[in-house]
Amino acid sequence: PQDLGHFFLVIDTPRLGNSDWLLERMNDFVGIVHDTPAADPAQPVQLPGEREYARMHAQLEQGVAVAADLYQQLQELALGRVRL
């Protein structure tokens, strides 16, 4: 019903080389991606997951914004004042 598919690829990384070599190659790849000129300079080229990782760290430092009415509902649920 959603008209989507998935593809999974599993790589036995020790067959490619030792972990130090692989880490160096991955760091090279990250550098190449980040050095790629962006189509929109305001939005630099990122690797999958970088935006989410940055958001996670910001939320760990600053907390997660929650609307006041939702926060109130959550407090009432936590205190057992509301039944589902």
HTML snippet that shows the backbone in 3Dmol.js (N, CA, C, O; Angstrom):
<script src="https://3Dmol.org/build/3Dmol-min.js"></script>
<div id="view" style="width:600px;height:400px;position:relative"></div>
<script>
const pdb = `
ATOM      1  N   PRO A   1       0.804  -1.216   0.000  1.00  0.00           N
ATOM      2  CA  PRO A   1       0.000   0.000   0.000  1.00  0.00           C
ATOM      3  C   PRO A   1       0.846   1.279   0.000  1.00  0.00           C
ATOM      4  O   PRO A   1       0.390   2.318  -0.478  1.00  0.00           O
ATOM      5  N   GLN A   2       2.065   1.214   0.527  1.00  0.00           N
ATOM      6  CA  GLN A   2       2.901   2.407   0.583  1.00  0.00           C
ATOM      7  C   GLN A   2       3.803   2.549  -0.635  1.00  0.00           C
ATOM      8  O   GLN A   2       4.458   3.577  -0.806  1.00  0.00           O
ATOM      9  N   ASP A   3       3.841   1.530  -1.478  1.00  0.00           N
ATOM     10  CA  ASP A   3       4.651   1.571  -2.691  1.00  0.00           C
ATOM     11  C   ASP A   3       6.104   1.928  -2.391  1.00  0.00           C
ATOM     12  O   ASP A   3       6.655   2.864  -2.969  1.00  0.00           O
ATOM     13  N   LEU A   4       6.717   1.174  -1.482  1.00  0.00           N
ATOM     14  CA  LEU A   4       8.121   1.404  -1.183  1.00  0.00           C
ATOM     15  C   LEU A   4       8.831   0.059  -1.069  1.00  0.00           C
ATOM     16  O   LEU A   4       8.201  -0.983  -0.889  1.00  0.00           O
ATOM     17  N   GLY A   5      10.120   0.104  -1.174  1.00  0.00           N
ATOM     18  CA  GLY A   5      10.914  -1.108  -1.071  1.00  0.00           C
ATOM     19  C   GLY A   5      12.150  -0.847  -0.237  1.00  0.00           C
ATOM     20  O   GLY A   5      12.482   0.298   0.069  1.00  0.00           O
ATOM     21  N   HIS A   6      12.819  -1.911   0.123  1.00  0.00           N
ATOM     22  CA  HIS A   6      14.040  -1.812   0.911  1.00  0.00           C
ATOM     23  C   HIS A   6      15.128  -2.671   0.265  1.00  0.00           C
ATOM     24  O   HIS A   6      14.850  -3.682  -0.379  1.00  0.00           O
ATOM     25  N   PHE A   7      16.347  -2.244   0.454  1.00  0.00           N
ATOM     26  CA  PHE A   7      17.500  -3.010  -0.003  1.00  0.00           C
ATOM     27  C   PHE A   7      18.522  -2.996   1.112  1.00  0.00           C
ATOM     28  O   PHE A   7      18.860  -1.930   1.625  1.00  0.00           O
ATOM     29  N   PHE A   8      19.018  -4.153   1.497  1.00  0.00           N
ATOM     30  CA  PHE A   8      20.019  -4.254   2.548  1.00  0.00           C
ATOM     31  C   PHE A   8      21.269  -4.889   1.975  1.00  0.00           C
ATOM     32  O   PHE A   8      21.206  -5.897   1.272  1.00  0.00           O
ATOM     33  N   LEU A   9      22.399  -4.289   2.283  1.00  0.00           N
ATOM     34  CA  LEU A   9      23.682  -4.812   1.850  1.00  0.00           C
ATOM     35  C   LEU A   9      24.538  -5.001   3.092  1.00  0.00           C
ATOM     36  O   LEU A   9      24.728  -4.069   3.873  1.00  0.00           O
ATOM     37  N   VAL A  10      25.050  -6.202   3.269  1.00  0.00           N
ATOM     38  CA  VAL A  10      25.895  -6.499   4.417  1.00  0.00           C
ATOM     39  C   VAL A  10      27.297  -6.753   3.899  1.00  0.00           C
ATOM     40  O   VAL A  10      27.500  -7.545   2.978  1.00  0.00           O
ATOM     41  N   ILE A  11      28.264  -6.071   4.501  1.00  0.00           N
ATOM     42  CA  ILE A  11      29.655  -6.212   4.078  1.00  0.00           C
ATOM     43  C   ILE A  11      30.476  -6.739   5.242  1.00  0.00           C
ATOM     44  O   ILE A  11      30.427  -6.197   6.346  1.00  0.00           O
ATOM     45  N   ASP A  12      31.213  -7.775   4.991  1.00  0.00           N
ATOM     46  CA  ASP A  12      32.129  -8.338   5.981  1.00  0.00           C
ATOM     47  C   ASP A  12      33.410  -7.502   5.930  1.00  0.00           C
ATOM     48  O   ASP A  12      34.357  -7.847   5.224  1.00  0.00           O
ATOM     49  N   THR A  13      33.429  -6.391   6.690  1.00  0.00           N
ATOM     50  CA  THR A  13      34.502  -5.399   6.572  1.00  0.00           C
ATOM     51  C   THR A  13      35.906  -5.932   6.856  1.00  0.00           C
ATOM     52  O   THR A  13      36.851  -5.437   6.243  1.00  0.00           O
ATOM     53  N   PRO A  14      36.105  -6.910   7.745  1.00  0.00           N
ATOM     54  CA  PRO A  14      37.473  -7.411   7.925  1.00  0.00           C
ATOM     55  C   PRO A  14      38.087  -7.993   6.647  1.00  0.00           C
ATOM     56  O   PRO A  14      39.310  -8.078   6.529  1.00  0.00           O
ATOM     57  N   ARG A  15      37.244  -8.391   5.695  1.00  0.00           N
ATOM     58  CA  ARG A  15      37.768  -8.893   4.421  1.00  0.00           C
ATOM     59  C   ARG A  15      38.318  -7.776   3.543  1.00  0.00           C
ATOM     60  O   ARG A  15      39.097  -8.031   2.624  1.00  0.00           O
ATOM     61  N   LEU A  16      37.913  -6.534   3.824  1.00  0.00           N
ATOM     62  CA  LEU A  16      38.400  -5.401   3.046  1.00  0.00           C
ATOM     63  C   LEU A  16      39.800  -4.967   3.489  1.00  0.00           C
ATOM     64  O   LEU A  16      40.594  -4.489   2.679  1.00  0.00           O
ATOM     65  N   GLY A  17      40.086  -5.134   4.748  1.00  0.00           N
ATOM     66  CA  GLY A  17      41.369  -4.711   5.312  1.00  0.00           C
ATOM     67  C   GLY A  17      41.214  -4.545   6.811  1.00  0.00           C
ATOM     68  O   GLY A  17      40.120  -4.703   7.353  1.00  0.00           O
ATOM     69  N   ASN A  18      42.314  -4.223   7.480  1.00  0.00           N
ATOM     70  CA  ASN A  18      42.225  -4.096   8.931  1.00  0.00           C
ATOM     71  C   ASN A  18      41.454  -2.832   9.309  1.00  0.00           C
ATOM     72  O   ASN A  18      41.221  -1.961   8.472  1.00  0.00           O
ATOM     73  N   SER A  19      41.064  -2.746  10.572  1.00  0.00           N
ATOM     74  CA  SER A  19      40.189  -1.650  11.008  1.00  0.00           C
ATOM     75  C   SER A  19      40.848  -0.282  10.878  1.00  0.00           C
ATOM     76  O   SER A  19      40.164   0.699  10.585  1.00  0.00           O
ATOM     77  N   ASP A  20      42.171  -0.194  11.091  1.00  0.00           N
ATOM     78  CA  ASP A  20      42.853   1.103  10.935  1.00  0.00           C
ATOM     79  C   ASP A  20      42.803   1.570   9.483  1.00  0.00           C
ATOM     80  O   ASP A  20      42.549   2.744   9.215  1.00  0.00           O
ATOM     81  N   TRP A  21      43.041   0.667   8.560  1.00  0.00           N
ATOM     82  CA  TRP A  21      42.988   0.995   7.139  1.00  0.00           C
ATOM     83  C   TRP A  21      41.574   1.445   6.754  1.00  0.00           C
ATOM     84  O   TRP A  21      41.397   2.443   6.055  1.00  0.00           O
ATOM     85  N   LEU A  22      40.571   0.693   7.220  1.00  0.00           N
ATOM     86  CA  LEU A  22      39.189   1.014   6.883  1.00  0.00           C
ATOM     87  C   LEU A  22      38.791   2.372   7.472  1.00  0.00           C
ATOM     88  O   LEU A  22      38.113   3.156   6.807  1.00  0.00           O
ATOM     89  N   LEU A  23      39.198   2.651   8.694  1.00  0.00           N
ATOM     90  CA  LEU A  23      38.899   3.943   9.306  1.00  0.00           C
ATOM     91  C   LEU A  23      39.518   5.085   8.501  1.00  0.00           C
ATOM     92  O   LEU A  23      38.886   6.122   8.301  1.00  0.00           O
ATOM     93  N   GLU A  24      40.737   4.895   8.049  1.00  0.00           N
ATOM     94  CA  GLU A  24      41.404   5.912   7.229  1.00  0.00           C
ATOM     95  C   GLU A  24      40.644   6.138   5.918  1.00  0.00           C
ATOM     96  O   GLU A  24      40.458   7.281   5.501  1.00  0.00           O
ATOM     97  N   ARG A  25      40.208   5.061   5.272  1.00  0.00           N
ATOM     98  CA  ARG A  25      39.449   5.186   4.023  1.00  0.00           C
ATOM     99  C   ARG A  25      38.126   5.907   4.258  1.00  0.00           C
ATOM    100  O   ARG A  25      37.731   6.759   3.463  1.00  0.00           O
ATOM    101  N   MET A  26      37.441   5.566   5.348  1.00  0.00           N
ATOM    102  CA  MET A  26      36.158   6.210   5.643  1.00  0.00           C
ATOM    103  C   MET A  26      36.359   7.693   5.944  1.00  0.00           C
ATOM    104  O   MET A  26      35.550   8.521   5.526  1.00  0.00           O
ATOM    105  N   ASN A  27      37.424   8.039   6.661  1.00  0.00           N
ATOM    106  CA  ASN A  27      37.725   9.449   6.925  1.00  0.00           C
ATOM    107  C   ASN A  27      38.035  10.187   5.628  1.00  0.00           C
ATOM    108  O   ASN A  27      37.643  11.341   5.458  1.00  0.00           O
ATOM    109  N   ASP A  28      38.739   9.522   4.711  1.00  0.00           N
ATOM    110  CA  ASP A  28      38.992  10.115   3.391  1.00  0.00           C
ATOM    111  C   ASP A  28      37.672  10.373   2.665  1.00  0.00           C
ATOM    112  O   ASP A  28      37.474  11.436   2.076  1.00  0.00           O
ATOM    113  N   PHE A  29      36.778   9.391   2.714  1.00  0.00           N
ATOM    114  CA  PHE A  29      35.485   9.512   2.044  1.00  0.00           C
ATOM    115  C   PHE A  29      34.678  10.668   2.622  1.00  0.00           C
ATOM    116  O   PHE A  29      34.086  11.447   1.876  1.00  0.00           O
ATOM    117  N   VAL A  30      34.653  10.781   3.949  1.00  0.00           N
ATOM    118  CA  VAL A  30      33.937  11.881   4.605  1.00  0.00           C
ATOM    119  C   VAL A  30      34.508  13.218   4.141  1.00  0.00           C
ATOM    120  O   VAL A  30      33.754  14.146   3.850  1.00  0.00           O
ATOM    121  N   GLY A  31      35.827  13.321   4.069  1.00  0.00           N
ATOM    122  CA  GLY A  31      36.460  14.553   3.606  1.00  0.00           C
ATOM    123  C   GLY A  31      36.077  14.894   2.180  1.00  0.00           C
ATOM    124  O   GLY A  31      35.821  16.056   1.862  1.00  0.00           O
ATOM    125  N   ILE A  32      36.038  13.894   1.323  1.00  0.00           N
ATOM    126  CA  ILE A  32      35.661  14.113  -0.074  1.00  0.00           C
ATOM    127  C   ILE A  32      34.221  14.621  -0.161  1.00  0.00           C
ATOM    128  O   ILE A  32      33.936  15.568  -0.893  1.00  0.00           O
ATOM    129  N   VAL A  33      33.324  13.993   0.584  1.00  0.00           N
ATOM    130  CA  VAL A  33      31.913  14.404   0.561  1.00  0.00           C
ATOM    131  C   VAL A  33      31.777  15.834   1.073  1.00  0.00           C
ATOM    132  O   VAL A  33      31.098  16.656   0.457  1.00  0.00           O
ATOM    133  N   HIS A  34      32.421  16.130   2.197  1.00  0.00           N
ATOM    134  CA  HIS A  34      32.302  17.474   2.776  1.00  0.00           C
ATOM    135  C   HIS A  34      32.976  18.548   1.915  1.00  0.00           C
ATOM    136  O   HIS A  34      32.591  19.716   1.978  1.00  0.00           O
ATOM    137  N   ASP A  35      33.952  18.177   1.134  1.00  0.00           N
ATOM    138  CA  ASP A  35      34.627  19.135   0.247  1.00  0.00           C
ATOM    139  C   ASP A  35      33.876  19.361  -1.070  1.00  0.00           C
ATOM    140  O   ASP A  35      34.241  20.240  -1.850  1.00  0.00           O
ATOM    141  N   THR A  36      32.837  18.575  -1.313  1.00  0.00           N
ATOM    142  CA  THR A  36      32.057  18.711  -2.534  1.00  0.00           C
ATOM    143  C   THR A  36      31.297  20.039  -2.506  1.00  0.00           C
ATOM    144  O   THR A  36      30.607  20.327  -1.528  1.00  0.00           O
ATOM    145  N   PRO A  37      31.410  20.846  -3.552  1.00  0.00           N
ATOM    146  CA  PRO A  37      30.669  22.108  -3.569  1.00  0.00           C
ATOM    147  C   PRO A  37      29.160  21.863  -3.507  1.00  0.00           C
ATOM    148  O   PRO A  37      28.626  21.024  -4.232  1.00  0.00           O
ATOM    149  N   ALA A  38      28.495  22.594  -2.648  1.00  0.00           N
ATOM    150  CA  ALA A  38      27.052  22.436  -2.478  1.00  0.00           C
ATOM    151  C   ALA A  38      26.304  23.163  -3.585  1.00  0.00           C
ATOM    152  O   ALA A  38      26.737  24.221  -4.041  1.00  0.00           O
ATOM    153  N   ALA A  39      25.193  22.603  -4.011  1.00  0.00           N
ATOM    154  CA  ALA A  39      24.344  23.276  -4.992  1.00  0.00           C
ATOM    155  C   ALA A  39      23.790  24.559  -4.383  1.00  0.00           C
ATOM    156  O   ALA A  39      23.626  25.565  -5.074  1.00  0.00           O
ATOM    157  N   ASP A  40      23.504  24.515  -3.086  1.00  0.00           N
ATOM    158  CA  ASP A  40      23.044  25.688  -2.340  1.00  0.00           C
ATOM    159  C   ASP A  40      24.051  25.932  -1.222  1.00  0.00           C
ATOM    160  O   ASP A  40      24.100  25.152  -0.271  1.00  0.00           O
ATOM    161  N   PRO A  41      24.847  26.980  -1.303  1.00  0.00           N
ATOM    162  CA  PRO A  41      25.881  27.236  -0.286  1.00  0.00           C
ATOM    163  C   PRO A  41      25.336  27.315   1.141  1.00  0.00           C
ATOM    164  O   PRO A  41      26.074  27.083   2.099  1.00  0.00           O
ATOM    165  N   ALA A  42      24.058  27.638   1.287  1.00  0.00           N
ATOM    166  CA  ALA A  42      23.466  27.706   2.620  1.00  0.00           C
ATOM    167  C   ALA A  42      23.213  26.312   3.206  1.00  0.00           C
ATOM    168  O   ALA A  42      22.962  26.171   4.403  1.00  0.00           O
ATOM    169  N   GLN A  43      23.280  25.285   2.349  1.00  0.00           N
ATOM    170  CA  GLN A  43      23.048  23.915   2.799  1.00  0.00           C
ATOM    171  C   GLN A  43      24.215  23.044   2.356  1.00  0.00           C
ATOM    172  O   GLN A  43      24.184  22.490   1.257  1.00  0.00           O
ATOM    173  N   PRO A  44      25.245  22.910   3.191  1.00  0.00           N
ATOM    174  CA  PRO A  44      26.416  22.128   2.797  1.00  0.00           C
ATOM    175  C   PRO A  44      26.080  20.652   2.576  1.00  0.00           C
ATOM    176  O   PRO A  44      25.102  20.130   3.110  1.00  0.00           O
ATOM    177  N   VAL A  45      26.903  20.011   1.792  1.00  0.00           N
ATOM    178  CA  VAL A  45      26.735  18.582   1.517  1.00  0.00           C
ATOM    179  C   VAL A  45      26.954  17.813   2.813  1.00  0.00           C
ATOM    180  O   VAL A  45      27.930  18.050   3.526  1.00  0.00           O
ATOM    181  N   GLN A  46      26.050  16.897   3.113  1.00  0.00           N
ATOM    182  CA  GLN A  46      26.140  16.099   4.333  1.00  0.00           C
ATOM    183  C   GLN A  46      26.016  14.619   4.005  1.00  0.00           C
ATOM    184  O   GLN A  46      25.480  14.230   2.968  1.00  0.00           O
ATOM    185  N   LEU A  47      26.522  13.824   4.908  1.00  0.00           N
ATOM    186  CA  LEU A  47      26.364  12.380   4.813  1.00  0.00           C
ATOM    187  C   LEU A  47      25.053  11.984   5.480  1.00  0.00           C
ATOM    188  O   LEU A  47      24.559  12.704   6.348  1.00  0.00           O
ATOM    189  N   PRO A  48      24.484  10.845   5.086  1.00  0.00           N
ATOM    190  CA  PRO A  48      23.257  10.394   5.743  1.00  0.00           C
ATOM    191  C   PRO A  48      23.469  10.277   7.252  1.00  0.00           C
ATOM    192  O   PRO A  48      24.453   9.702   7.716  1.00  0.00           O
ATOM    193  N   GLY A  49      22.531  10.831   7.998  1.00  0.00           N
ATOM    194  CA  GLY A  49      22.578  10.747   9.453  1.00  0.00           C
ATOM    195  C   GLY A  49      23.237  11.937  10.137  1.00  0.00           C
ATOM    196  O   GLY A  49      23.071  12.110  11.344  1.00  0.00           O
ATOM    197  N   GLU A  50      23.980  12.763   9.402  1.00  0.00           N
ATOM    198  CA  GLU A  50      24.674  13.887  10.035  1.00  0.00           C
ATOM    199  C   GLU A  50      23.695  14.903  10.617  1.00  0.00           C
ATOM    200  O   GLU A  50      23.921  15.411  11.715  1.00  0.00           O
ATOM    201  N   ARG A  51      22.629  15.205   9.914  1.00  0.00           N
ATOM    202  CA  ARG A  51      21.644  16.166  10.411  1.00  0.00           C
ATOM    203  C   ARG A  51      21.014  15.640  11.706  1.00  0.00           C
ATOM    204  O   ARG A  51      20.864  16.384  12.676  1.00  0.00           O
ATOM    205  N   GLU A  52      20.652  14.366  11.713  1.00  0.00           N
ATOM    206  CA  GLU A  52      20.041  13.766  12.896  1.00  0.00           C
ATOM    207  C   GLU A  52      21.026  13.709  14.064  1.00  0.00           C
ATOM    208  O   GLU A  52      20.645  13.937  15.212  1.00  0.00           O
ATOM    209  N   TYR A  53      22.277  13.408  13.773  1.00  0.00           N
ATOM    210  CA  TYR A  53      23.309  13.345  14.815  1.00  0.00           C
ATOM    211  C   TYR A  53      23.512  14.720  15.444  1.00  0.00           C
ATOM    212  O   TYR A  53      23.637  14.835  16.663  1.00  0.00           O
ATOM    213  N   ALA A  54      23.545  15.760  14.617  1.00  0.00           N
ATOM    214  CA  ALA A  54      23.699  17.126  15.124  1.00  0.00           C
ATOM    215  C   ALA A  54      22.485  17.517  15.967  1.00  0.00           C
ATOM    216  O   ALA A  54      22.634  18.129  17.025  1.00  0.00           O
ATOM    217  N   ARG A  55      21.287  17.164  15.500  1.00  0.00           N
ATOM    218  CA  ARG A  55      20.073  17.472  16.260  1.00  0.00           C
ATOM    219  C   ARG A  55      20.080  16.749  17.600  1.00  0.00           C
ATOM    220  O   ARG A  55      19.698  17.331  18.615  1.00  0.00           O
ATOM    221  N   MET A  56      20.508  15.492  17.619  1.00  0.00           N
ATOM    222  CA  MET A  56      20.561  14.731  18.863  1.00  0.00           C
ATOM    223  C   MET A  56      21.485  15.417  19.874  1.00  0.00           C
ATOM    224  O   MET A  56      21.130  15.556  21.045  1.00  0.00           O
ATOM    225  N   HIS A  57      22.670  15.846  19.423  1.00  0.00           N
ATOM    226  CA  HIS A  57      23.608  16.500  20.332  1.00  0.00           C
ATOM    227  C   HIS A  57      23.052  17.835  20.834  1.00  0.00           C
ATOM    228  O   HIS A  57      23.228  18.178  22.003  1.00  0.00           O
ATOM    229  N   ALA A  58      22.391  18.582  19.965  1.00  0.00           N
ATOM    230  CA  ALA A  58      21.784  19.845  20.388  1.00  0.00           C
ATOM    231  C   ALA A  58      20.699  19.589  21.427  1.00  0.00           C
ATOM    232  O   ALA A  58      20.595  20.327  22.407  1.00  0.00           O
ATOM    233  N   GLN A  59      19.896  18.560  21.227  1.00  0.00           N
ATOM    234  CA  GLN A  59      18.831  18.252  22.176  1.00  0.00           C
ATOM    235  C   GLN A  59      19.384  17.739  23.494  1.00  0.00           C
ATOM    236  O   GLN A  59      18.808  18.005  24.550  1.00  0.00           O
ATOM    237  N   LEU A  60      20.489  17.009  23.451  1.00  0.00           N
ATOM    238  CA  LEU A  60      21.116  16.564  24.697  1.00  0.00           C
ATOM    239  C   LEU A  60      21.620  17.757  25.506  1.00  0.00           C
ATOM    240  O   LEU A  60      21.557  17.750  26.735  1.00  0.00           O
ATOM    241  N   GLU A  61      22.117  18.775  24.818  1.00  0.00           N
ATOM    242  CA  GLU A  61      22.632  19.962  25.498  1.00  0.00           C
ATOM    243  C   GLU A  61      21.525  20.931  25.906  1.00  0.00           C
ATOM    244  O   GLU A  61      21.565  21.495  26.999  1.00  0.00           O
ATOM    245  N   GLN A  62      20.536  21.127  25.029  1.00  0.00           N
ATOM    246  CA  GLN A  62      19.539  22.176  25.229  1.00  0.00           C
ATOM    247  C   GLN A  62      18.164  21.648  25.625  1.00  0.00           C
ATOM    248  O   GLN A  62      17.287  22.428  25.998  1.00  0.00           O
ATOM    249  N   GLY A  63      17.967  20.347  25.549  1.00  0.00           N
ATOM    250  CA  GLY A  63      16.658  19.778  25.816  1.00  0.00           C
ATOM    251  C   GLY A  63      15.816  19.715  24.553  1.00  0.00           C
ATOM    252  O   GLY A  63      16.247  20.130  23.478  1.00  0.00           O
ATOM    253  N   VAL A  64      14.614  19.191  24.703  1.00  0.00           N
ATOM    254  CA  VAL A  64      13.698  19.031  23.586  1.00  0.00           C
ATOM    255  C   VAL A  64      12.515  19.974  23.789  1.00  0.00           C
ATOM    256  O   VAL A  64      11.879  19.964  24.843  1.00  0.00           O
ATOM    257  N   ALA A  65      12.227  20.780  22.786  1.00  0.00           N
ATOM    258  CA  ALA A  65      11.101  21.715  22.881  1.00  0.00           C
ATOM    259  C   ALA A  65       9.789  20.942  22.835  1.00  0.00           C
ATOM    260  O   ALA A  65       9.564  20.124  21.944  1.00  0.00           O
ATOM    261  N   VAL A  66       8.927  21.216  23.810  1.00  0.00           N
ATOM    262  CA  VAL A  66       7.614  20.584  23.875  1.00  0.00           C
ATOM    263  C   VAL A  66       6.589  21.687  24.106  1.00  0.00           C
ATOM    264  O   VAL A  66       6.772  22.537  24.978  1.00  0.00           O
ATOM    265  N   ALA A  67       5.521  21.674  23.331  1.00  0.00           N
ATOM    266  CA  ALA A  67       4.463  22.668  23.489  1.00  0.00           C
ATOM    267  C   ALA A  67       3.904  22.602  24.913  1.00  0.00           C
ATOM    268  O   ALA A  67       3.799  21.524  25.498  1.00  0.00           O
ATOM    269  N   ALA A  68       3.549  23.761  25.460  1.00  0.00           N
ATOM    270  CA  ALA A  68       3.087  23.844  26.849  1.00  0.00           C
ATOM    271  C   ALA A  68       1.874  22.956  27.105  1.00  0.00           C
ATOM    272  O   ALA A  68       1.812  22.290  28.138  1.00  0.00           O
ATOM    273  N   ASP A  69       0.903  22.932  26.182  1.00  0.00           N
ATOM    274  CA  ASP A  69      -0.287  22.107  26.392  1.00  0.00           C
ATOM    275  C   ASP A  69       0.042  20.622  26.381  1.00  0.00           C
ATOM    276  O   ASP A  69      -0.534  19.854  27.152  1.00  0.00           O
ATOM    277  N   LEU A  70       0.956  20.212  25.519  1.00  0.00           N
ATOM    278  CA  LEU A  70       1.380  18.813  25.491  1.00  0.00           C
ATOM    279  C   LEU A  70       2.136  18.462  26.767  1.00  0.00           C
ATOM    280  O   LEU A  70       1.941  17.383  27.327  1.00  0.00           O
ATOM    281  N   TYR A  71       2.990  19.362  27.226  1.00  0.00           N
ATOM    282  CA  TYR A  71       3.735  19.132  28.469  1.00  0.00           C
ATOM    283  C   TYR A  71       2.755  18.949  29.631  1.00  0.00           C
ATOM    284  O   TYR A  71       2.946  18.070  30.472  1.00  0.00           O
ATOM    285  N   GLN A  72       1.723  19.766  29.678  1.00  0.00           N
ATOM    286  CA  GLN A  72       0.710  19.659  30.743  1.00  0.00           C
ATOM    287  C   GLN A  72       0.022  18.298  30.674  1.00  0.00           C
ATOM    288  O   GLN A  72      -0.169  17.642  31.698  1.00  0.00           O
ATOM    289  N   GLN A  73      -0.347  17.881  29.478  1.00  0.00           N
ATOM    290  CA  GLN A  73      -1.001  16.579  29.310  1.00  0.00           C
ATOM    291  C   GLN A  73      -0.086  15.455  29.759  1.00  0.00           C
ATOM    292  O   GLN A  73      -0.536  14.511  30.410  1.00  0.00           O
ATOM    293  N   LEU A  74       1.185  15.544  29.422  1.00  0.00           N
ATOM    294  CA  LEU A  74       2.143  14.509  29.830  1.00  0.00           C
ATOM    295  C   LEU A  74       2.280  14.466  31.348  1.00  0.00           C
ATOM    296  O   LEU A  74       2.354  13.387  31.936  1.00  0.00           O
ATOM    297  N   GLN A  75       2.313  15.634  31.982  1.00  0.00           N
ATOM    298  CA  GLN A  75       2.384  15.669  33.446  1.00  0.00           C
ATOM    299  C   GLN A  75       1.150  15.027  34.064  1.00  0.00           C
ATOM    300  O   GLN A  75       1.256  14.261  35.021  1.00  0.00           O
ATOM    301  N   GLU A  76      -0.012  15.337  33.521  1.00  0.00           N
ATOM    302  CA  GLU A  76      -1.247  14.755  34.046  1.00  0.00           C
ATOM    303  C   GLU A  76      -1.271  13.244  33.857  1.00  0.00           C
ATOM    304  O   GLU A  76      -1.725  12.516  34.740  1.00  0.00           O
ATOM    305  N   LEU A  77      -0.793  12.775  32.731  1.00  0.00           N
ATOM    306  CA  LEU A  77      -0.699  11.334  32.508  1.00  0.00           C
ATOM    307  C   LEU A  77       0.267  10.703  33.506  1.00  0.00           C
ATOM    308  O   LEU A  77      -0.022   9.652  34.078  1.00  0.00           O
ATOM    309  N   ALA A  78       1.408  11.346  33.711  1.00  0.00           N
ATOM    310  CA  ALA A  78       2.421  10.812  34.616  1.00  0.00           C
ATOM    311  C   ALA A  78       1.898  10.742  36.058  1.00  0.00           C
ATOM    312  O   ALA A  78       2.265   9.840  36.812  1.00  0.00           O
ATOM    313  N   LEU A  79       1.055  11.680  36.428  1.00  0.00           N
ATOM    314  CA  LEU A  79       0.518  11.719  37.781  1.00  0.00           C
ATOM    315  C   LEU A  79      -0.762  10.897  37.924  1.00  0.00           C
ATOM    316  O   LEU A  79      -1.351  10.833  39.003  1.00  0.00           O
ATOM    317  N   GLY A  80      -1.181  10.277  36.840  1.00  0.00           N
ATOM    318  CA  GLY A  80      -2.368   9.426  36.887  1.00  0.00           C
ATOM    319  C   GLY A  80      -3.674  10.191  36.937  1.00  0.00           C
ATOM    320  O   GLY A  80      -4.701   9.632  37.321  1.00  0.00           O
ATOM    321  N   ARG A  81      -3.656  11.453  36.558  1.00  0.00           N
ATOM    322  CA  ARG A  81      -4.865  12.275  36.596  1.00  0.00           C
ATOM    323  C   ARG A  81      -5.732  12.083  35.343  1.00  0.00           C
ATOM    324  O   ARG A  81      -6.898  12.475  35.325  1.00  0.00           O
ATOM    325  N   VAL A  82      -5.162  11.488  34.315  1.00  0.00           N
ATOM    326  CA  VAL A  82      -5.877  11.292  33.060  1.00  0.00           C
ATOM    327  C   VAL A  82      -5.891   9.810  32.762  1.00  0.00           C
ATOM    328  O   VAL A  82      -4.876   9.127  32.905  1.00  0.00           O
ATOM    329  N   ARG A  83      -7.028   9.322  32.352  1.00  0.00           N
ATOM    330  CA  ARG A  83      -7.119   7.925  31.951  1.00  0.00           C
ATOM    331  C   ARG A  83      -7.279   7.856  30.445  1.00  0.00           C
ATOM    332  O   ARG A  83      -7.997   8.650  29.838  1.00  0.00           O
ATOM    333  N   LEU A  84      -6.604   6.903  29.868  1.00  0.00           N
ATOM    334  CA  LEU A  84      -6.704   6.722  28.414  1.00  0.00           C
ATOM    335  C   LEU A  84      -7.867   5.835  28.055  1.00  0.00           C
ATOM    336  O   LEU A  84      -8.103   5.573  26.876  1.00  0.00           O
TER     337      LEU A  84
END
`;
const viewer = $3Dmol.createViewer("view");
viewer.addModel(pdb, "pdb");
viewer.setStyle({}, {cartoon: {color: "spectrum"}});
viewer.zoomTo();
viewer.render();
</script>
